[in-house]
Amino acid sequence: MKKIIIFILTLLLSLNTFSQKESNFWYFGNYAGLNFNPGAPVSIRDGEISSNAGCASMSDRNGNLLFYTDGEKVYNKDHDIMLNGFTLKGNSKSTQSALIVPMPEDTKQYSPRKYYIFTTDVYNGTKGLRYSIVDMRLDHGKGGIESFNKDKLLLNLSAEKIASVIHNDCNSIWIVGLSTIDGEKGEFDNLFDTYHSFLLTPSGIETNSIKTTFQRKYIGVGYMKASPRGSKLAAAHTNSKVFSIYDFDNATGQLSNEVLFENSPNPYGVEFSKLGRHLFYSYPGGISQLRFGLNGALNGGSNIGGSSVTIGGALQMGSDGKIYRSLFYPRESH
């Protein structure tokens, strides 16, 4: 048995808190959770997720829990499996097994009615990148997955990476995934990485993606995150020992200007600071910090934090403006 320990990157204590509370509940790990509504996070143990990898949670704008998922099952606010919220084709062992995004047409509503859940399989799995739509009006307001919009396929084979980026129209959203398949041969591609940007609009998801291909190949484990303004993407390629940063055009969905940090010690978690001036990635034993200049150029970096754990652990911005890291330790005997 294992438990998850969370610690704060105290460098970020001066950051302003978020004005919205959609991320005020987290459920993750071995039935672990955090509630940010009191201000400082409070540990909670009423969740149903038991996973050492990806998960996602969604609250309303008042910080009330709506639902959460490990990519395979979706639980409502009462911690029961949501209506039609079982046997999703994600994988709880995938790094980023699930991503929840409000439907753009609902973002101007006080309480959005529909949400997209994007799921990924493990990098060598066959379920790919898919989406399901949650309608919060179903099941007397507890929400349910629309039966005709469940497990809809976007990519046949996918890395364990997915990120959302606001479009420059300030309403539509780019959903960025990484393909592990050669589209012409229909098999794993050992030479190229292709990033796919799918545009989510008030009319739904556009299934024809904007593609950006790089002439290199990494094993698809590790996180991918976008900067707050959507101008950068960063990806950790754990097994390949590479960390990569890209410019992202949030008008076109294209990636460019790849910057590589090779021979990195198994990078895993990724997170930008609230203002996007710092970028952090975790690895076994520590965290690296990179800084961006006013022109967006990298201005070197440094190592911060440290631990004796043998995996990197996820990094995640909290609604309090602080970045948290998950760590795995054996449960203490009593």
N, C-alpha and C positions, 0 to 999 in steps of 0.2 A: 504494500500500500504506500502511496505517496501523498504528500500534501503540497500545496502551492503557497509560496511565500512571496509577498509583494513589497518592494521598497521604492522610495521616491528618489528621483534624480533631483537633488536639492538645488542644482544650478538654476532651476526654472521656478523657484518660489516667487519671483517677482512678477511673473506673467499674470495678465488679467484673466479673470474667469470667463467662461463662455456665457452668453446671454440666453442660450437655449438649453433645454434639459433632456433632449432626446437620448443622450448617452448616460443618463444618471443611474441606470441599473446595468451591472455586468454579471453575467453568469458564465463560468468557465471552470476548467480543471476538474478535480474530483469533488463535485457537488459544492464548489466554492462560489462565492459571489461578493460583490461590493455594491453598496448603496451610497450614492453621492448626494442625495437630497439633504442630509443634515449639514452639508458644507464639506467637512472632512469626511473621507470615505469610511463607512462602517461595514464590517464583515457580516455577511448573511449566509445562512446555510439551508435555505429552503428551496434551492434550485434542483433540477433533475438532470443536469448535464454531468456526465462523467467522461471526460476526454482530455488527453494530454496534448491536443493540437487545437485546430481552429474552432471558432464559435462566434456568434453574433447576437446582440440584444438590441431591442428597440423600445423606447419609452415615448410618451406623448410630450407635448411642449410644456406641460406642467411637471414633468418628471415622473408620471405614473407609468408603471410597467405595462407594456402591451404584449410582447411575445419575445421569445429567444429560441435559438436553434444551434445544433451542432452540424448542420448540413444533411442530417439523416432524419431527424425528428424535429418538429416545431412545437413548442410549449406555449400555452396562452398565459394570461396574467394570473390564473389560478393554479399554474404549474401542472395542468392537465394537457395531454396531447391535443393540439388544435384540431378543429374539424378538418379532415382530409390532410392533416399535417404529419403523416407517417410515411415511411419508405421513400423519402426523397433520395435522389440519386447522387447526392454528395457523398463525402466520406469524412467521418469524424477524425480520421488519422491524417487528413490533408492539412497542410500548414494554414491556409486560408480557406477553410471548408465552406464558409458562408459569408455573404455580404448582403446587408439589408439597405435598400435605397427607397425613399418615398417616391411615388409616382409623380412626375413633374407637374401634372395638371392639378395635383392636390396640394402643392407646396404653399399656395396662397390661402388655403383653407386653414381655419384655426386648428383643426385636427384632421390630418390627412386620412383619406378613406382607404387608399390602396397602397401597398408596398410590394416591391420586387425583392425576392430572395434569390440571389445568385449563388450557385454551389459549384465546387470543384471536386474532382476525384483526386486520388493520389497520382503522382506524375506518370507512373507507368500503368495506370488503370485504364479502363475502356469506357467510363461513363461520361467523361469530358466536362465541359462547362455548360451549365444549364440554368434556367430560371423558372421560378414559380411566382404566382401573384397572390398576395394575401388581401382579402377584402374584409376590413374591420367591421362592416355592417352585418356579416354573417354570424350565426350562432349567438343571437341576442347581444351583439356588441363585443363578444369575445374574439371574433375573427375566425376566418377559415380560408383555406387555400381553394381557389377556383378550380374545379375538377377539369375544366377545359383549358386551363393555363397552368399545368403542373408538369415540371421536369421537361420543359421545352428546350431543345438542343440548340446551342450556339456554336460550340467547337467539339469535334469528335474526340480529340485527345488534347488534354490541357495540362499545363504545369499547375502547381499548387499555389498559384498567384492570381490575385484579382484586386483591382483598385477602381475607385470612382473619382471622377474629376468633373467639376462644374464647367459647363460649356461657357464660352464668352458671351452668350446671350443671357447668362445669369438665370436660366430656367432649365434648359436641357442638361443632361448629364452623360458624360462619356463613361462607359464601362470597359476597362482595359484588362485583357487577358493575354496569356502567353501560350501559343500553340506548340505542341511537341510532335506534330504530324506534318509530313510532306503532302500537301494538298493534291499533287498530281499522282503520286504513287500510292497514297492512302496508307502509309506506313510511317513508323517513327523516323524522324529526320535526324541524322547524326552530324549534320554540317551547319545548319542554320537555326537561329531563333527568330520566330516571327511574332511580333506583338500585334494584337487585334484590338481596335477601338470600335466599340459598338455604341451608337448614339441612342440614348433613351430620351424620347420626347413626349409631350402630352398625348401623342397618337400611339405611343407604344415603343417597343424596341426595334430598331432597324437591324435586321439579321445579316445584312451585307456589311462587313466590317471594313474599316480603313486599316490597311496592313503596312507595317514597317518591319523590314527584315535586316538582321545583322549576321555577318558571316562568321559566326562562332556558335558553339553549342554548349549549354550548361544543363546539368541535372536540375529539374524544376522544383526543388525543395527550398523553402525560405520565403520571407515576406516581401511584398511590394507595396509601397505607399506613395501617395502624391503629396506635393507641397500644398500649403493652404491656398495659395493663389492659382494652383494648377499649372504652374510653369515648369515644374520638375517632377520626374519620377525616379524612384530609387528602388533597387531590387537586390536582395541577398540571395546568392546562389550557394547554398550551404555545402553540398557535397563537392562542388567544383572549386570551393575556396576562393570565390570571386565576389566582389561587391561592385555594382554598376549604378551609374547615375546618368540620366538622360534629360535633355530639354524636351518639353512637351508643349505642342501648339494646341491650346484648347479651343481654337477655332476650326482646325482641320483634323485633329486627332492623330497627327503624325508625331513620332519620336525622332530625335536627332542628337548629334553631338555626344555620342557615348563616351563616358569617362570610366575607366576600369581601375579597380584596386585589386590586383591579382595577388595570389598567395596570402589572402586574408585567412585568418584562423577560423574557418567554418562559420561565416556570418549567418545570422538567422533572423532576428527581429530588426525592424526598421521603423523609425518615426522622425518626423520633422518637428521642430519647435513651432509654437503657435504663430509666430511672425515669419517662419520659414527661413530664418537666418542661420539656423543650426540644423544639422542632420546627425542622427545617432543610429548606430547599428550595433547589435549585441553579438557576442561570440563566447565560446566557453572560457570562463574566467574573467570577462570584462566587457566594457563598452567603449566604442570609439566615437569621437565627436568630430564632425567636419563643419567648417564655417564658410558661409558664402559672403562675398563682398557685395557692395551696392550694385555692381554691374552683373551680379550673378556668378562671378568666377569663384572657384574654390580658393580659400586662403589658408590651406593647410589644415591640420587637425591634431587631436591629442587623444590619449586614452584616459578614461575616467572610470570610477567605480571598480569593482572587482569582487570575485567570489570564487569558491572552490568547486562550483558545479561544472559538470562536463558537457552541458548544452548551453546554447546561447540564450534561449528564452525570448518570449514575445515582448515587444515594446508597444505601449498604447497611450495616447493622450487622453487624460481624464477631463471631465467637464469642469474641473477646477483649474485647468490650465497647466497641470503638472503631468509629467510623463512617468508611467509605471512600467516595471519590468516583472515578468513572472519567472519564478525560479522553482525548481523541483528538488525537494529534499526527502530522504526517507522519513517516514513517520516515526516519531520518537516512541520508544517503548515505555510502558508504565507498569 
